[in-house]
Amino acid sequence: MTNSNRRKGHDYESDVALYLRTQGFDCWRMAQTGEFDQGDLSGSGGIEEWAFECRNRAKLDLAKNVSDANARADNKGARFGVTIMKRRGKSVADSYVAMDLETYAEVLKALYRPDDSGF
């Protein structure tokens, strides 16, 4: 990855973290840790249950991005892995957010059937 692409990625991660903070979530960028990377963002107050994989790329690769988010969740020991992908020409609030159906079902259980979710 070139330095300008890396900078775009870092800037987008910072933008996503800032957006989540403006929505009332304690969120920050994480240092990358190579093979055992735990995602791009972390936080507290519930966000620690998530592994975030932020992508600012010209071409979206949904399958790879979701797989990477799940791998980061495994590395972190987080319940949920999610990828947040920049939409060209749109604000950070208009980013795509994706996860697999298994993760989505776990989120629904946590929200609507907390006795079944382990929270």
N, CA, C and O atoms as CSV, one atom per row, in Angstrom:
chain,resi,resn,atom,element,x,y,z
A,1,MET,N,N,0.846,-1.170,0.000
A,1,MET,CA,C,0.000,0.000,0.000
A,1,MET,C,C,0.893,1.235,0.000
A,1,MET,O,O,1.841,1.328,0.779
A,2,THR,N,N,0.577,2.191,-0.889
A,2,THR,CA,C,1.380,3.406,-0.952
A,2,THR,C,C,1.097,4.287,0.251
A,2,THR,O,O,0.092,4.129,0.945
A,3,ASN,N,N,2.014,5.222,0.480
A,3,ASN,CA,C,1.833,6.125,1.624
A,3,ASN,C,C,0.564,6.951,1.504
A,3,ASN,O,O,-0.107,7.183,2.509
A,4,SER,N,N,0.206,7.412,0.279
A,4,SER,CA,C,-1.014,8.218,0.147
A,4,SER,C,C,-2.250,7.363,0.420
A,4,SER,O,O,-3.211,7.858,1.008
A,5,ASN,N,N,-2.251,6.088,0.008
A,5,ASN,CA,C,-3.373,5.195,0.316
A,5,ASN,C,C,-3.443,4.908,1.808
A,5,ASN,O,O,-4.526,4.862,2.393
A,6,ARG,N,N,-2.293,4.718,2.409
A,6,ARG,CA,C,-2.250,4.488,3.861
A,6,ARG,C,C,-2.798,5.704,4.604
A,6,ARG,O,O,-3.555,5.562,5.565
A,7,ARG,N,N,-2.411,6.902,4.153
A,7,ARG,CA,C,-2.891,8.139,4.772
A,7,ARG,C,C,-4.407,8.241,4.624
A,7,ARG,O,O,-5.097,8.610,5.575
A,8,LYS,N,N,-4.937,7.916,3.427
A,8,LYS,CA,C,-6.389,7.944,3.216
A,8,LYS,C,C,-7.083,6.990,4.185
A,8,LYS,O,O,-8.124,7.318,4.755
A,9,GLY,N,N,-6.499,5.806,4.366
A,9,GLY,CA,C,-7.070,4.830,5.296
A,9,GLY,C,C,-7.058,5.343,6.725
A,9,GLY,O,O,-8.062,5.241,7.430
A,10,HIS,N,N,-5.936,5.889,7.157
A,10,HIS,CA,C,-5.826,6.421,8.522
A,10,HIS,C,C,-6.801,7.583,8.730
A,10,HIS,O,O,-7.459,7.681,9.766
A,11,ASP,N,N,-6.880,8.457,7.728
A,11,ASP,CA,C,-7.802,9.592,7.835
A,11,ASP,C,C,-9.247,9.111,7.944
A,11,ASP,O,O,-10.023,9.648,8.734
A,12,TYR,N,N,-9.606,8.105,7.158
A,12,TYR,CA,C,-10.973,7.584,7.206
A,12,TYR,C,C,-11.262,6.941,8.566
A,12,TYR,O,O,-12.335,7.146,9.133
A,13,GLU,N,N,-10.319,6.174,9.084
A,13,GLU,CA,C,-10.489,5.584,10.421
A,13,GLU,C,C,-10.734,6.684,11.460
A,13,GLU,O,O,-11.618,6.560,12.308
A,14,SER,N,N,-9.951,7.750,11.385
A,14,SER,CA,C,-10.125,8.875,12.315
A,14,SER,C,C,-11.486,9.525,12.135
A,14,SER,O,O,-12.136,9.894,13.114
A,15,ASP,N,N,-11.920,9.668,10.887
A,15,ASP,CA,C,-13.236,10.262,10.610
A,15,ASP,C,C,-14.361,9.398,11.182
A,15,ASP,O,O,-15.321,9.921,11.748
A,16,VAL,N,N,-14.243,8.079,11.034
A,16,VAL,CA,C,-15.272,7.180,11.568
A,16,VAL,C,C,-15.288,7.258,13.094
A,16,VAL,O,O,-16.357,7.337,13.699
A,17,ALA,N,N,-14.118,7.235,13.712
A,17,ALA,CA,C,-14.047,7.334,15.178
A,17,ALA,C,C,-14.658,8.650,15.648
A,17,ALA,O,O,-15.413,8.666,16.621
A,18,LEU,N,N,-14.345,9.747,14.975
A,18,LEU,CA,C,-14.911,11.046,15.340
A,18,LEU,C,C,-16.432,11.032,15.181
A,18,LEU,O,O,-17.150,11.528,16.049
A,19,TYR,N,N,-16.921,10.470,14.086
A,19,TYR,CA,C,-18.369,10.400,13.887
A,19,TYR,C,C,-19.031,9.622,15.029
A,19,TYR,O,O,-20.043,10.064,15.574
A,20,LEU,N,N,-18.471,8.479,15.387
A,20,LEU,CA,C,-19.053,7.686,16.477
A,20,LEU,C,C,-19.014,8.451,17.793
A,20,LEU,O,O,-19.947,8.351,18.590
A,21,ARG,N,N,-17.935,9.224,18.034
A,21,ARG,CA,C,-17.884,10.056,19.242
A,21,ARG,C,C,-18.984,11.115,19.225
A,21,ARG,O,O,-19.586,11.393,20.263
A,22,THR,N,N,-19.257,11.716,18.051
A,22,THR,CA,C,-20.323,12.727,17.979
A,22,THR,C,C,-21.692,12.102,18.222
A,22,THR,O,O,-22.653,12.807,18.530
A,23,GLN,N,N,-21.782,10.779,18.085
A,23,GLN,CA,C,-23.029,10.076,18.345
A,23,GLN,C,C,-23.095,9.546,19.782
A,23,GLN,O,O,-24.032,8.834,20.143
A,24,GLY,N,N,-22.097,9.899,20.596
A,24,GLY,CA,C,-22.121,9.561,22.010
A,24,GLY,C,C,-21.366,8.304,22.395
A,24,GLY,O,O,-21.496,7.827,23.522
A,25,PHE,N,N,-20.570,7.751,21.468
A,25,PHE,CA,C,-19.795,6.542,21.759
A,25,PHE,C,C,-18.342,6.899,22.014
A,25,PHE,O,O,-17.762,7.718,21.301
A,26,ASP,N,N,-17.751,6.280,23.036
A,26,ASP,CA,C,-16.341,6.472,23.348
A,26,ASP,C,C,-15.540,5.601,22.384
A,26,ASP,O,O,-15.486,4.382,22.547
A,27,CYS,N,N,-14.923,6.217,21.387
A,27,CYS,CA,C,-14.295,5.460,20.297
A,27,CYS,C,C,-12.981,6.118,19.897
A,27,CYS,O,O,-12.861,7.343,19.907
A,28,TRP,N,N,-11.993,5.292,19.544
A,28,TRP,CA,C,-10.693,5.790,19.098
A,28,TRP,C,C,-10.060,4.809,18.131
A,28,TRP,O,O,-10.455,3.646,18.051
A,29,ARG,N,N,-9.058,5.304,17.391
A,29,ARG,CA,C,-8.282,4.458,16.475
A,29,ARG,C,C,-7.351,3.578,17.287
A,29,ARG,O,O,-6.827,3.993,18.320
A,30,MET,N,N,-7.149,2.350,16.807
A,30,MET,CA,C,-6.218,1.425,17.455
A,30,MET,C,C,-4.939,1.326,16.640
A,30,MET,O,O,-4.946,1.533,15.426
A,31,ALA,N,N,-3.854,1.013,17.311
A,31,ALA,CA,C,-2.601,0.727,16.610
A,31,ALA,C,C,-2.730,-0.617,15.913
A,31,ALA,O,O,-3.305,-1.555,16.466
A,32,GLN,N,N,-2.197,-0.713,14.705
A,32,GLN,CA,C,-2.235,-1.980,13.986
A,32,GLN,C,C,-1.174,-2.912,14.560
A,32,GLN,O,O,-0.065,-2.495,14.894
A,33,THR,N,N,-1.547,-4.180,14.665
A,33,THR,CA,C,-0.651,-5.129,15.321
A,33,THR,C,C,-0.310,-6.319,14.431
A,33,THR,O,O,-0.014,-7.404,14.932
A,34,GLY,N,N,-0.351,-6.122,13.117
A,34,GLY,CA,C,0.072,-7.171,12.191
A,34,GLY,C,C,-0.824,-8.390,12.201
A,34,GLY,O,O,-2.043,-8.281,12.069
A,35,GLU,N,N,-0.216,-9.546,12.358
A,35,GLU,CA,C,-0.918,-10.827,12.275
A,35,GLU,C,C,-2.076,-10.925,13.263
A,35,GLU,O,O,-3.081,-11.574,12.971
A,36,PHE,N,N,-1.952,-10.298,14.411
A,36,PHE,CA,C,-2.982,-10.385,15.446
A,36,PHE,C,C,-3.786,-9.084,15.557
A,36,PHE,O,O,-4.268,-8.724,16.631
A,37,ASP,N,N,-3.918,-8.391,14.426
A,37,ASP,CA,C,-4.665,-7.140,14.349
A,37,ASP,C,C,-6.067,-7.321,14.931
A,37,ASP,O,O,-6.767,-8.278,14.603
A,38,GLN,N,N,-6.461,-6.397,15.790
A,38,GLN,CA,C,-7.777,-6.467,16.447
A,38,GLN,C,C,-8.765,-5.467,15.871
A,38,GLN,O,O,-9.802,-5.199,16.478
A,39,GLY,N,N,-8.457,-4.920,14.718
A,39,GLY,CA,C,-9.348,-3.975,14.061
A,39,GLY,C,C,-8.803,-2.575,14.092
A,39,GLY,O,O,-7.739,-2.312,14.653
A,40,ASP,N,N,-9.554,-1.673,13.476
A,40,ASP,CA,C,-9.100,-0.301,13.320
A,40,ASP,C,C,-9.557,0.630,14.441
A,40,ASP,O,O,-8.919,1.649,14.703
A,41,LEU,N,N,-10.663,0.280,15.102
A,41,LEU,CA,C,-11.222,1.137,16.141
A,41,LEU,C,C,-11.502,0.331,17.391
A,41,LEU,O,O,-11.700,-0.882,17.335
A,42,SER,N,N,-11.516,1.016,18.514
A,42,SER,CA,C,-11.955,0.408,19.762
A,42,SER,C,C,-12.618,1.497,20.586
A,42,SER,O,O,-12.781,2.629,20.130
A,43,GLY,N,N,-12.994,1.144,21.788
A,43,GLY,CA,C,-13.636,2.109,22.650
A,43,GLY,C,C,-14.107,1.462,23.930
A,43,GLY,O,O,-13.639,0.389,24.311
A,44,SER,N,N,-15.028,2.121,24.583
A,44,SER,CA,C,-15.601,1.593,25.824
A,44,SER,C,C,-17.096,1.872,25.815
A,44,SER,O,O,-17.615,2.494,24.889
A,45,GLY,N,N,-17.776,1.411,26.842
A,45,GLY,CA,C,-19.207,1.629,26.933
A,45,GLY,C,C,-20.010,0.781,25.963
A,45,GLY,O,O,-21.083,1.189,25.521
A,46,GLY,N,N,-19.495,-0.401,25.628
A,46,GLY,CA,C,-20.167,-1.310,24.711
A,46,GLY,C,C,-19.429,-1.502,23.400
A,46,GLY,O,O,-19.532,-2.561,22.780
A,47,ILE,N,N,-18.688,-0.493,22.973
A,47,ILE,CA,C,-17.956,-0.588,21.705
A,47,ILE,C,C,-16.860,-1.645,21.773
A,47,ILE,O,O,-16.456,-2.189,20.746
A,48,GLU,N,N,-16.380,-1.936,22.977
A,48,GLU,CA,C,-15.319,-2.943,23.094
A,48,GLU,C,C,-15.800,-4.328,22.660
A,48,GLU,O,O,-14.980,-5.214,22.422
A,49,GLU,N,N,-17.107,-4.527,22.554
A,49,GLU,CA,C,-17.673,-5.796,22.086
A,49,GLU,C,C,-17.577,-5.947,20.570
A,49,GLU,O,O,-17.931,-6.995,20.029
A,50,TRP,N,N,-17.104,-4.914,19.886
A,50,TRP,CA,C,-17.053,-4.882,18.428
A,50,TRP,C,C,-15.615,-4.804,17.925
A,50,TRP,O,O,-14.747,-4.207,18.563
A,51,ALA,N,N,-15.384,-5.418,16.771
A,51,ALA,CA,C,-14.141,-5.214,16.024
A,51,ALA,C,C,-14.537,-4.502,14.734
A,51,ALA,O,O,-15.357,-5.008,13.968
A,52,PHE,N,N,-13.960,-3.339,14.497
A,52,PHE,CA,C,-14.281,-2.516,13.341
A,52,PHE,C,C,-13.166,-2.597,12.312
A,52,PHE,O,O,-11.995,-2.404,12.640
A,53,GLU,N,N,-13.524,-2.877,11.088
A,53,GLU,CA,C,-12.583,-2.868,9.976
A,53,GLU,C,C,-13.042,-1.764,9.027
A,53,GLU,O,O,-14.064,-1.905,8.356
A,54,CYS,N,N,-12.286,-0.660,8.972
A,54,CYS,CA,C,-12.650,0.482,8.139
A,54,CYS,C,C,-11.920,0.392,6.808
A,54,CYS,O,O,-10.726,0.095,6.766
A,55,ARG,N,N,-12.641,0.650,5.720
A,55,ARG,CA,C,-12.033,0.577,4.387
A,55,ARG,C,C,-12.375,1.810,3.573
A,55,ARG,O,O,-13.541,2.178,3.430
A,56,ASN,N,N,-11.336,2.443,3.041
A,56,ASN,CA,C,-11.479,3.581,2.130
A,56,ASN,C,C,-10.765,3.201,0.845
A,56,ASN,O,O,-9.614,3.579,0.626
A,57,ARG,N,N,-11.448,2.461,0.009
A,57,ARG,CA,C,-10.851,1.960,-1.231
A,57,ARG,C,C,-11.769,2.265,-2.400
A,57,ARG,O,O,-12.985,2.376,-2.243
A,58,ALA,N,N,-11.172,2.396,-3.567
A,58,ALA,CA,C,-11.955,2.696,-4.766
A,58,ALA,C,C,-12.903,1.551,-5.107
A,58,ALA,O,O,-14.027,1.781,-5.552
A,59,LYS,N,N,-12.451,0.327,-4.899
A,59,LYS,CA,C,-13.273,-0.844,-5.212
A,59,LYS,C,C,-13.619,-1.569,-3.914
A,59,LYS,O,O,-12.740,-1.914,-3.125
A,60,LEU,N,N,-14.922,-1.792,-3.707
A,60,LEU,CA,C,-15.372,-2.498,-2.509
A,60,LEU,C,C,-15.296,-3.999,-2.742
A,60,LEU,O,O,-15.725,-4.496,-3.784
A,61,ASP,N,N,-14.750,-4.719,-1.770
A,61,ASP,CA,C,-14.707,-6.179,-1.800
A,61,ASP,C,C,-15.434,-6.667,-0.558
A,61,ASP,O,O,-14.817,-6.950,0.469
A,62,LEU,N,N,-16.755,-6.762,-0.667
A,62,LEU,CA,C,-17.606,-7.050,0.477
A,62,LEU,C,C,-17.215,-8.340,1.184
A,62,LEU,O,O,-17.078,-8.352,2.407
A,63,ALA,N,N,-17.033,-9.424,0.437
A,63,ALA,CA,C,-16.718,-10.716,1.057
A,63,ALA,C,C,-15.414,-10.643,1.847
A,63,ALA,O,O,-15.355,-11.109,2.985
A,64,LYS,N,N,-14.371,-10.064,1.259
A,64,LYS,CA,C,-13.083,-9.961,1.951
A,64,LYS,C,C,-13.182,-9.040,3.167
A,64,LYS,O,O,-12.634,-9.343,4.226
A,65,ASN,N,N,-13.879,-7.921,3.013
A,65,ASN,CA,C,-13.989,-6.973,4.122
A,65,ASN,C,C,-14.721,-7.589,5.311
A,65,ASN,O,O,-14.305,-7.401,6.455
A,66,VAL,N,N,-15.804,-8.322,5.057
A,66,VAL,CA,C,-16.549,-8.967,6.142
A,66,VAL,C,C,-15.691,-10.069,6.768
A,66,VAL,O,O,-15.655,-10.202,7.991
A,67,SER,N,N,-15.007,-10.852,5.949
A,67,SER,CA,C,-14.122,-11.899,6.482
A,67,SER,C,C,-13.022,-11.293,7.348
A,67,SER,O,O,-12.707,-11.819,8.416
A,68,ASP,N,N,-12.439,-10.188,6.889
A,68,ASP,CA,C,-11.399,-9.512,7.675
A,68,ASP,C,C,-11.958,-9.010,9.006
A,68,ASP,O,O,-11.303,-9.131,10.041
A,69,ALA,N,N,-13.167,-8.448,8.978
A,69,ALA,CA,C,-13.786,-7.961,10.221
A,69,ALA,C,C,-14.004,-9.114,11.195
A,69,ALA,O,O,-13.775,-8.959,12.395
A,70,ASN,N,N,-14.440,-10.263,10.699
A,70,ASN,CA,C,-14.642,-11.426,11.571
A,70,ASN,C,C,-13.319,-11.937,12.129
A,70,ASN,O,O,-13.252,-12.355,13.285
A,71,ALA,N,N,-12.269,-11.906,11.315
A,71,ALA,CA,C,-10.944,-12.324,11.797
A,71,ALA,C,C,-10.464,-11.378,12.896
A,71,ALA,O,O,-9.885,-11.824,13.887
A,72,ARG,N,N,-10.700,-10.075,12.727
A,72,ARG,CA,C,-10.308,-9.100,13.754
A,72,ARG,C,C,-11.099,-9.341,15.042
A,72,ARG,O,O,-10.557,-9.224,16.142
A,73,ALA,N,N,-12.386,-9.679,14.896
A,73,ALA,CA,C,-13.200,-9.979,16.081
A,73,ALA,C,C,-12.651,-11.197,16.810
A,73,ALA,O,O,-12.586,-11.202,18.039
A,74,ASP,N,N,-12.256,-12.227,16.070
A,74,ASP,CA,C,-11.648,-13.416,16.694
A,74,ASP,C,C,-10.371,-13.031,17.429
A,74,ASP,O,O,-10.166,-13.447,18.570
A,75,ASN,N,N,-9.504,-12.237,16.787
A,75,ASN,CA,C,-8.248,-11.808,17.414
A,75,ASN,C,C,-8.500,-11.009,18.689
A,75,ASN,O,O,-7.767,-11.138,19.669
A,76,LYS,N,N,-9.533,-10.191,18.665
A,76,LYS,CA,C,-9.838,-9.312,19.799
A,76,LYS,C,C,-10.642,-10.016,20.889
A,76,LYS,O,O,-10.686,-9.559,22.031
A,77,GLY,N,N,-11.281,-11.137,20.525
A,77,GLY,CA,C,-12.194,-11.780,21.454
A,77,GLY,C,C,-13.493,-10.995,21.560
A,77,GLY,O,O,-14.177,-11.044,22.582
A,78,ALA,N,N,-13.831,-10.261,20.482
A,78,ALA,CA,C,-15.042,-9.438,20.447
A,78,ALA,C,C,-16.224,-10.269,19.958
A,78,ALA,O,O,-16.046,-11.259,19.248
A,79,ARG,N,N,-17.408,-9.866,20.337
A,79,ARG,CA,C,-18.624,-10.595,19.935
A,79,ARG,C,C,-18.984,-10.351,18.489
A,79,ARG,O,O,-19.512,-11.242,17.822
A,80,PHE,N,N,-18.705,-9.146,17.988
A,80,PHE,CA,C,-19.187,-8.755,16.669
A,80,PHE,C,C,-18.051,-8.192,15.825
A,80,PHE,O,O,-17.222,-7.424,16.314
A,81,GLY,N,N,-18.020,-8.578,14.560
A,81,GLY,CA,C,-17.103,-7.982,13.596
A,81,GLY,C,C,-17.917,-7.243,12.552
A,81,GLY,O,O,-18.906,-7.770,12.043
A,82,VAL,N,N,-17.503,-6.018,12.229
A,82,VAL,CA,C,-18.235,-5.206,11.261
A,82,VAL,C,C,-17.233,-4.455,10.394
A,82,VAL,O,O,-16.192,-4.003,10.870
A,83,THR,N,N,-17.565,-4.333,9.118
A,83,THR,CA,C,-16.742,-3.525,8.230
A,83,THR,C,C,-17.493,-2.247,7.887
A,83,THR,O,O,-18.696,-2.270,7.624
A,84,ILE,N,N,-16.774,-1.140,7.892
A,84,ILE,CA,C,-17.331,0.160,7.553
A,84,ILE,C,C,-16.579,0.640,6.320
A,84,ILE,O,O,-15.358,0.794,6.343
A,85,MET,N,N,-17.330,0.875,5.235
A,85,MET,CA,C,-16.714,1.166,3.944
A,85,MET,C,C,-17.153,2.535,3.424
A,85,MET,O,O,-18.341,2.853,3.379
A,86,LYS,N,N,-16.169,3.325,3.036
A,86,LYS,CA,C,-16.427,4.678,2.522
A,86,LYS,C,C,-17.162,4.609,1.195
A,86,LYS,O,O,-16.837,3.818,0.310
A,87,ARG,N,N,-18.173,5.476,1.093
A,87,ARG,CA,C,-18.872,5.657,-0.183
A,87,ARG,C,C,-18.260,6.859,-0.887
A,87,ARG,O,O,-18.140,7.931,-0.294
A,88,ARG,N,N,-17.881,6.692,-2.122
A,88,ARG,CA,C,-17.279,7.764,-2.913
A,88,ARG,C,C,-18.220,8.965,-2.988
A,88,ARG,O,O,-19.406,8.828,-3.288
A,89,GLY,N,N,-17.665,10.134,-2.710
A,89,GLY,CA,C,-18.416,11.371,-2.845
A,89,GLY,C,C,-19.455,11.608,-1.758
A,89,GLY,O,O,-20.282,12.511,-1.882
A,90,LYS,N,N,-19.423,10.806,-0.691
A,90,LYS,CA,C,-20.407,10.929,0.388
A,90,LYS,C,C,-19.693,11.220,1.707
A,90,LYS,O,O,-18.485,11.024,1.835
A,91,SER,N,N,-20.462,11.686,2.674
A,91,SER,CA,C,-19.902,11.949,3.993
A,91,SER,C,C,-19.677,10.633,4.737
A,91,SER,O,O,-20.176,9.583,4.334
A,92,VAL,N,N,-18.924,10.712,5.816
A,92,VAL,CA,C,-18.658,9.517,6.619
A,92,VAL,C,C,-19.965,8.927,7.154
A,92,VAL,O,O,-20.072,7.710,7.300
A,93,ALA,N,N,-20.945,9.760,7.445
A,93,ALA,CA,C,-22.237,9.274,7.952
A,93,ALA,C,C,-22.968,8.411,6.923
A,93,ALA,O,O,-23.850,7.631,7.283
A,94,ASP,N,N,-22.609,8.546,5.657
A,94,ASP,CA,C,-23.234,7.778,4.582
A,94,ASP,C,C,-22.459,6.511,4.227
A,94,ASP,O,O,-22.748,5.865,3.220
A,95,SER,N,N,-21.486,6.161,5.045
A,95,SER,CA,C,-20.683,4.951,4.790
A,95,SER,C,C,-21.553,3.702,4.842
A,95,SER,O,O,-22.594,3.670,5.498
A,96,TYR,N,N,-21.098,2.679,4.135
A,96,TYR,CA,C,-21.748,1.372,4.226
A,96,TYR,C,C,-21.235,0.657,5.468
A,96,TYR,O,O,-20.066,0.791,5.830
A,97,VAL,N,N,-22.111,-0.101,6.120
A,97,VAL,CA,C,-21.733,-0.944,7.245
A,97,VAL,C,C,-22.220,-2.345,6.910
A,97,VAL,O,O,-23.386,-2.532,6.564
A,98,ALA,N,N,-21.327,-3.341,7.011
A,98,ALA,CA,C,-21.712,-4.700,6.613
A,98,ALA,C,C,-21.188,-5.723,7.613
A,98,ALA,O,O,-20.142,-5.547,8.239
A,99,MET,N,N,-21.958,-6.797,7.736
A,99,MET,CA,C,-21.584,-7.946,8.554
A,99,MET,C,C,-22.282,-9.163,7.951
A,99,MET,O,O,-23.172,-9.023,7.113
A,100,ASP,N,N,-21.878,-10.346,8.379
A,100,ASP,CA,C,-22.567,-11.536,7.891
A,100,ASP,C,C,-23.857,-11.753,8.683
A,100,ASP,O,O,-24.071,-11.130,9.724
A,101,LEU,N,N,-24.708,-12.638,8.182
A,101,LEU,CA,C,-26.009,-12.858,8.807
A,101,LEU,C,C,-25.872,-13.420,10.214
A,101,LEU,O,O,-26.660,-13.070,11.092
A,102,GLU,N,N,-24.894,-14.279,10.446
A,102,GLU,CA,C,-24.692,-14.836,11.789
A,102,GLU,C,C,-24.432,-13.723,12.802
A,102,GLU,O,O,-25.009,-13.718,13.889
A,103,THR,N,N,-23.565,-12.786,12.439
A,103,THR,CA,C,-23.274,-11.654,13.326
A,103,THR,C,C,-24.520,-10.795,13.519
A,103,THR,O,O,-24.816,-10.364,14.633
A,104,TYR,N,N,-25.240,-10.552,12.440
A,104,TYR,CA,C,-26.454,-9.739,12.529
A,104,TYR,C,C,-27.471,-10.380,13.471
A,104,TYR,O,O,-28.111,-9.684,14.260
A,105,ALA,N,N,-27.623,-11.695,13.394
A,105,ALA,CA,C,-28.546,-12.395,14.295
A,105,ALA,C,C,-28.109,-12.232,15.750
A,105,ALA,O,O,-28.951,-12.076,16.634
A,106,GLU,N,N,-26.807,-12.267,16.003
A,106,GLU,CA,C,-26.300,-12.061,17.365
A,106,GLU,C,C,-26.592,-10.641,17.855
A,106,GLU,O,O,-26.923,-10.441,19.023
A,107,VAL,N,N,-26.470,-9.665,16.968
A,107,VAL,CA,C,-26.799,-8.283,17.326
A,107,VAL,C,C,-28.287,-8.173,17.660
A,107,VAL,O,O,-28.657,-7.547,18.654
A,108,LEU,N,N,-29.137,-8.779,16.836
A,108,LEU,CA,C,-30.579,-8.749,17.106
A,108,LEU,C,C,-30.908,-9.391,18.449
A,108,LEU,O,O,-31.733,-8.873,19.201
A,109,LYS,N,N,-30.267,-10.515,18.751
A,109,LYS,CA,C,-30.489,-11.155,20.055
A,109,LYS,C,C,-30.070,-10.227,21.189
A,109,LYS,O,O,-30.777,-10.105,22.189
A,110,ALA,N,N,-28.925,-9.575,21.034
A,110,ALA,CA,C,-28.437,-8.673,22.077
A,110,ALA,C,C,-29.394,-7.504,22.288
A,110,ALA,O,O,-29.584,-7.050,23.416
A,111,LEU,N,N,-29.992,-7.022,21.214
A,111,LEU,CA,C,-30.909,-5.884,21.315
A,111,LEU,C,C,-32.291,-6.265,21.821
A,111,LEU,O,O,-32.877,-5.560,22.643
A,112,TYR,N,N,-32.810,-7.387,21.325
A,112,TYR,CA,C,-34.222,-7.699,21.552
A,112,TYR,C,C,-34.475,-8.897,22.458
A,112,TYR,O,O,-35.588,-9.082,22.952
A,113,ARG,N,N,-33.460,-9.700,22.673
A,113,ARG,CA,C,-33.589,-10.833,23.595
A,113,ARG,C,C,-32.332,-10.907,24.449
A,113,ARG,O,O,-31.574,-11.871,24.341
A,114,PRO,N,N,-32.096,-9.920,25.285
A,114,PRO,CA,C,-30.836,-9.862,26.021
A,114,PRO,C,C,-30.585,-11.081,26.909
A,114,PRO,O,O,-29.432,-11.383,27.217
A,115,ASP,N,N,-31.637,-11.784,27.324
A,115,ASP,CA,C,-31.429,-12.981,28.150
A,115,ASP,C,C,-30.771,-14.101,27.363
A,115,ASP,O,O,-30.147,-14.983,27.952
A,116,ASP,N,N,-30.901,-14.082,26.016
A,116,ASP,CA,C,-30.303,-15.107,25.156
A,116,ASP,C,C,-28.921,-14.718,24.641
A,116,ASP,O,O,-28.216,-15.557,24.082
A,117,SER,N,N,-28.518,-13.446,24.823
A,117,SER,CA,C,-27.342,-12.947,24.132
A,117,SER,C,C,-26.045,-13.089,24.905
A,117,SER,O,O,-24.973,-12.989,24.308
A,118,GLY,N,N,-26.097,-13.315,26.188
A,118,GLY,CA,C,-24.866,-13.378,26.972
A,118,GLY,C,C,-24.401,-12.014,27.466
A,118,GLY,O,O,-23.360,-11.930,28.118
A,119,PHE,N,N,-25.128,-10.955,27.179
A,119,PHE,CA,C,-24.778,-9.635,27.706
A,119,PHE,C,C,-25.112,-9.565,29.160
A,119,PHE,O,O,-24.894,-8.533,29.794
